[in-house]
Amino acid sequence: MKLFSPFDDHTFITLRSPVKVYYDVAFSCNLKCTFCYVNWKGLAAAGEFDAPPIEHVERILQALEDAEVFDIVTLGGDLFSYTRYRDFIRLAAEMDFGVGVISNATQITPDIAQELASYVNSCGVSFRGPDPDTFDAITQVQGAFHAAVRGLKALANAGITISLLYDPLPKNYRGLFEAVRTLVEDHGLPVVALQLNRITPEGRGLGNWEQIALPPEAYYELFEQMLRVREALGIRVQVGDAFPFCRVPASYWPLLERCEYGVLWGAVTSRGDVKKCSVGAVTLGNVLERPLTEIWQHSVPLIDYRSFQWTSDECRRCPLLMECAGGCAISTPGERHDQPDYWKPMAVDPALAMAYKAKLKVSGKGRNCALPVLCKPDDRPCLAVRPRFREDTVGVLCVPYSPTVVVEQGDLPWLVVNEVERKVMELCNGLHTVREMSQVLRQELPGVTPAMVEQCLIDLSEYGYLADEVTSGNYIQAMQFTRAGQI
């Protein structure tokens, strides 16, 4: 059993397919946000992809299932502008995808939220500003702010976990904290997470890029507001899009994440076109014409991207390459799709870089349990999460199911396991004692010893996969979880 890493010798690995797909189910939307990368009236000129037939959607879902994609997050457009959204969500859930919904929430009624709760337990809501004037000016729809608040309340009343997605612009970036505070304190909404996004020069955003692009100093102010959100409101915060670490003060580095689109995540449009990420303009193939596995593994733009051909020499030499991955490859306007970050990466202070990497190592990037669960022969261990397995280019990949698909909140690492370890995990359902598990494995896999089973259980406990208690009723000491990079 070992930790999964997306890197191999300072390049991204190639999996057989993306683990999560962001799916533009339909391009249509009821708002007209001034920066939107979709600009759906242009993309859907033929008309049929504003409201694709459900049979077309089902074929795309089948192609994703064939490629063993685990999770789907809906984008668009807005899902609730699509008249067959109920059928889509039902089909995706029946195919056992983890389903997350990103929406502007303005069309969500109490009835819709209750229907949604039968299949989806997390929703990311794009929120545009702290007050009606700012919000409605950005969406170009009068009353959008109040409609979004009503939709958020409907989601909360239906028991759906709410995460906020904030796209900063000159009009709204100073109002991030106030926007979240208003929803939490004035409207009583149980927001669990905030994700700050980054505007890119695509769609409508390309047409007015010089007017909407924020300088680094504005993002530093945003990062300060995020810390206030975490400290004053108790909400988890994260940056959803990549920034070059070298252009951000080191005190904010724990907020940042590298971009893993094109490696772990992918995007599919309502036509079935595959893209590295939802915002990008380059089409790599179509899942209705070629298997997604073939597109994902053999697309030349993806191969070049994973080998960092688009970055500068400075980035490729940087000690933080594996943490930063060069920032965002599509943040710069131009004819080339992937190119160095708009913020123009520069040399990072080696001492700061080494100190940060050492801190990550000490905080425990993978083994995140202070004290392992020690199972006795008659205990019936049970996993705390549902593991999902697939044969992949790295071996058998184990990805824990996350109930919050939109903004990841699971702290458990991905694993690469062997046949014995997979079987142990499958038997850890609270029905089998450790002794019985050893007996079953010895029958199915000659050469397996009780010591091997016990070591596997210890590893699982140290990675946080085992539940705190066993079904025999014996209390197992509580696990103390930490997460590298959490601040």
N, C-alpha and C positions, 0 to 999 in steps of 0.2 A: 504494500500500500504506500503510495507516495502522493505528494501534492501535485496537482496539475499546474503547469506553467504554460502560458501562451508564447513563450520565447524559446528559441533554440539557437544558441551561438549568435546572439544579438540580432536576430531577425525574428519576426512573428512566424509561428508555425502555420500550417495549413490543415485545418480540420476537414472532415468529409463534407460537412455542411454547417451553416450557422446554427447555433444552439437556440437563439431567439431571432425572430423575424418581426420587423416593424412593417405592418401591412396597411397600405392605403386602400381600404375596402372600396371607397368611392371618393371621387375628387370634390364633390359638391360640399358647400358650406354656407351657413346662413349669415356669417360675418365677413367683413372685408378688411381684415387687418392690414395695415399699411406696409408691413415688412414681410408678409407671408411668402415662404419659399415655394408654395404650391402654385399660386396664381392660377387656380383651377379652370377658369374660363379659357385660358390658352391651352392648357394640357389636354382638356377634354373637348377639343373642338368638334370631334366626331359625335359627341353627345352621349353615346352609349355607356361611357365610363363614368358619367355623373350618377347613373343608377344601373349598374351592371345586372344582368339576369342572375338570379340566385344559383342557377346551374353553372354559370361561369365562375362564380365565387367558390362553389363546391369543388370544381375542378382544380382551382388554385390551392384550396385547403388540402385536397388529396395529394397534390404534388409536394406540399410541405410535409405532410404525414409520411409520404414515401421516403423523403430525405431524412426522416427522424428528427425534425425540428421539435424542440420541446415546448417553447413558449411563443405566443403571438401577442403583439401589442398593436392595437388599432390606431392608425393615424388617419389622415385625410387632407383635406376636407374634415368634416365632422361626421362621426358615425351616425348621429341621430338625424342627419339630413338624408340618409339613405333609408328608403321606405322598407327595405327588407332586413333591417338591422337585427330584428328578433331572430330571423332564420339564420343569419350569419353566426350570432352568438351561440345559438343552440347547436348548430353544426360543429363549431369549433370546440365547444365543451364536450360534445358526444365523441369527438375524435381524441379526447383526453389531452388537448393542448392546455397549458396554463394560459389563461386569457386575461389580458389587461386592457383597459380602455383609457385612451387619452381623448378628452373632449373639452369644449369650451363651456359645457354644462348649461348653456342658455336654453336648451330645448328639453332638459330633463325635468319631468314632472314626478310627483309622488308615485303615480302608477308605473311609469317607466323605471324609476329607481327600484321599486319592488320586483318588477320583472327581471331587472338586471341582477339583483341580489341572488337569484336562483342559480346563476351561472358564474358571476364575477364577484370577487370580494375586494378588489382594489381598483381605484380610478384616479388617474392623474388629470387635474383640471388646470388648463391654461388660464392664468389670471393676469389681467393687463394693467392694473393700477390700483391706487389706494382710494379712489373716489370716482363718482359717476362721470365727471367732466373728463378726467384723464382716460379712463377706461373706454368711454364711448367715442372719444376722439380717435383712439388707436383702432378700435374695431369698426369705426365709421357706421355704427348702428346705434340709434338712440334707444336708451333703455337696456342696453346689453349688460351693464353693471348689475342692475337689480335682478335681471333675469338669471345671471350667473349665480348670484347669492341664493336665489330661490332654488336653483338646481343643486347647489352645494348642500343646502338644508335637506332637500329630498334624499340625496345620497346618504347623508349622515343618519337620517331617520330610518333608512332602510338597512343600516348597519354596514355600509360599504366604506372601507378604509379610504381616506382622502389624502392625496398628496397634491401639493401645489407646484405648478411649473411656471416660472417667471422669465419672460423674455425682455431684457433691458433695452430701453431706447432713451434718447435724450429727454423725451416727455415723462418717463416714468421711473428712471433708475434711482432717483433720490427717494422714491416712495416705497421701496421694497419692504422695509420693516413695518411701516404704517399699514401697508396693504395686508400683511399677514396678521398684525395686531388687531386690525379692524375685524377681520373674519373670526379670529379666535375669541377676542374679548367682547366686542360689540355684538357679534352675531352668535357667539357660543358654539362655533364649529370645531369639531375635534380633529384638527389638522395634525397628521403624524409626521409629515416630511415636507421639506421645501427643496426644490431643485432649481438652480439658476442655470439658464441656458445661454447660448451665445448666438447672436444674430450673424447670419452668413449672407454673402452676396449672391443669392439665388432668387428666382421668381420676382416678386415685387421688390424684394430687398436689393436686387441688383440695380433696378431702375433709379433708386434714390439712395444708393450706398453712401455717398459722401455726407448725406444729411443724417443718416441713422447710425453710422459706425461710431462706436464709443472708444475713446482713448484708454490706455491702460489705467490711468489715474481714476477714471470713473469706475472701473471694475474693482480697484482697491477699496473704493468707498462702498461698493456693493458687498465685497467680502466682509467689511466691518459690520454692515447691516446683517449679514448672515450670522455672524457670531452673536450679535444682539438677539436675533431670533432664537438661536439655540439657548442662550443663557437666560433670557427674560421670559421666553414662552415655552421652553422645554421641548422644542421641535428639532428633529433630526434635520441637518442641512447637508447638501452636497452640490457640487458643480457638475452639471450634466454633460458639458462639452469640454474638450481638452484645451489647455493653455500651455505654452512653453514655460516650464518652471523658471528658466533663466530670466524671464521678464516679469516675474512676480516675486515680491518680497518673501523671504523664506518663512516668515511667520504665518503665511497663508498656504504654504505647500500642503499641509494636511487636508485642506479643503479640496484639493485638486485630484482629478482622476485622469489616467491616460485614456485615449480613445481606443475602443476595441471593435468598432465597426470594421467590417472587412476581415475580421479574425473570428470573433465569437458571435457578433451580431450582424445581421444583414437586413435588407429592405426589399420589399416587393410591392409594386404598384398595382392599381386596380386592373391594369391590363395583363398582369403577370410578369412584367419586366423586373429583372433583378438588378439591384444597385448596391453599391458598397454601403451606403447609408441613405436615409430617406431624403436628406437635403441635396445630395449630389445629383448632377445632371446626366452622368454617363451611365448608359444601359449596358449591362454585361451579357444579357441573354434573356430568354423568356421561359418560365417554368412549364408553360403549356407546349413548348416546342423542344426543349432539352431538359434532362433531369437536373434538378438543382445541384446535386452532388457534382455533376460534370462541370457545370458553370462555376461553382465555388472553388473547385480544385484546379481548374485549368485556364481560367480567365487571365490573360496577360496583364491587364491593369491591376488586378488583385495581387498577382505575383510580384509586380513591381512595387506596389504599395507595401506589402508585407516585408519586403527587403529594404525598405526605407530609401528607395531610389529618389523619392520626391523631396527628401530633406536636404539640408545643407551639410557640408563636410563637418562643420562645427557640431551639429546635432549628432552625427554618426560617431563622433569621437567622445561625446559627452558621457560622464559617469552616471548621469541620471536618465540615460536613454530608455531603460526598461521601466522607469517610473513615469516618464513624461511622454515618450514616444513621439517627440517632436512637436506636440501641439495639434492643431487642426489643419488637415491637408486641404480643406476646401474653404478656408477662411479668407483667401486672397482672390480678388477679382482677376480674371484673365482667361486666356484661351485654354491653357493647360488645366486639367481637372485637379490633379494633385500637385501641390507646390508648397514651398516653405510657408510657415504660418505668417499671417498678416502682421503679427507683432514683431517680425524679424528677429528670430532667435540669435543670441550672442553667447559668448563663453560664460559658463557658470563658475562661481567660486568653488574650486575643488574642495576646500575645507568644509564649506557648508554642505556640499553634496555628500561627502563622506559621512558627516555627522548625521545627516538625514537618513542615509541608508543604514547606518548603525542603529538609529532609533527604531526604524522599521523592523530590523532583525530582532532587537530586544523585545519589542512589543508583541512578537509572535505572529508572523504573517499566516501561519497555518495552524500550529498546535495551540489551541486557544482555551485549554482547560487547565486551571491551576493544579487541581488534584484529580487524578484519573479515577473513574468508576471501577471498582474491583468486584467483579461478579463471582459469586460462589457457585459450585456445581449445580445446586438446586434452584438458583435464581433464574428467572425468566426475563432476560434483557429485552428491551424494546427500543427501537430507534425513536429519536425525538423528531425526526423529519422523514419525509418520504423520499427515498433515493430513486433516481432515474438513471438507467444505464443505456449505453449504446456502444457498439464496436466502432472504434474510431482509428484514426491514423496514429494516435499515441498509445493505443491499447484500449482497454475497456474504460470508458469515461463515465464517472459517477457525478451527477449534478443534482444537488438537493432541490426539491420542489420548494419554491418560494411563494407564499400566499400573496405577496405584494410584488407583482410582476412588473408594474410600471416603474416605480422607484425602488430599486432593490434594497431590502432591509435585512436580508439574511446574512448572518455573519459567518456562516459555515463555508469552508473552502471546498472547491472541486477536487476530486480525487481521481487517480488512475489506479485501478484495482486488478487483481488477478482472479482466477476462477474460484479459488477457495474463499477469498475475501468477499467476492460478490455473493457467494452462497451463504456465508455467515450473515451478511446484511439482509438477505432475503428471509432468513430464518429468525431474525431479531424482530419478532412481531408480538412478543409477550405470551406466546403459546407454548414455546419450547424452553426447557431448561438448558443450561450450558452443557450438562451431561448428554442430554438428548441430541443437541446440536452436533456434538462430537461424534455420536454414534451414527447419525444420518450422514455426516460428511465422510466418515470412514467407509461406509457402504458405497457411497456414490463416487468418491474420489480416493482410491487406495493411496496410502502413504500419509494421509492427514492424521496428525496427532492432536490430543487434547491441548498440548502446549501451543500448537499453532493457532487453535481456535481462541485460546485465552489471550494470546498476543494480539490477535486481530481485534478482540473486544477492547483491549487496552488502547490500541491505536484509535479505534472508533471513539472511545470516550475522550481521548486527548484532543481529537479533532472536533469534539462537541456533538457527535452524532447520536450518542446514547442518551436516553431519557434519564432524568434525575432519579426516578424510582423504578423498581422492578415489580412485576405483577404479583410476586409472592407477598408483597406487603412490606418487605424489608426496605428501610429507607437507605438510599445510597447518597452519600454526601453531595451536597449541591455543587454544581459546576460553576466556576466563575469565568464568564466569558469576557474576552477583550477582542478588539479588532485593530489590526494595524491601520494607522491612518485616521482612526476615529478621533475626533477632538471634542 
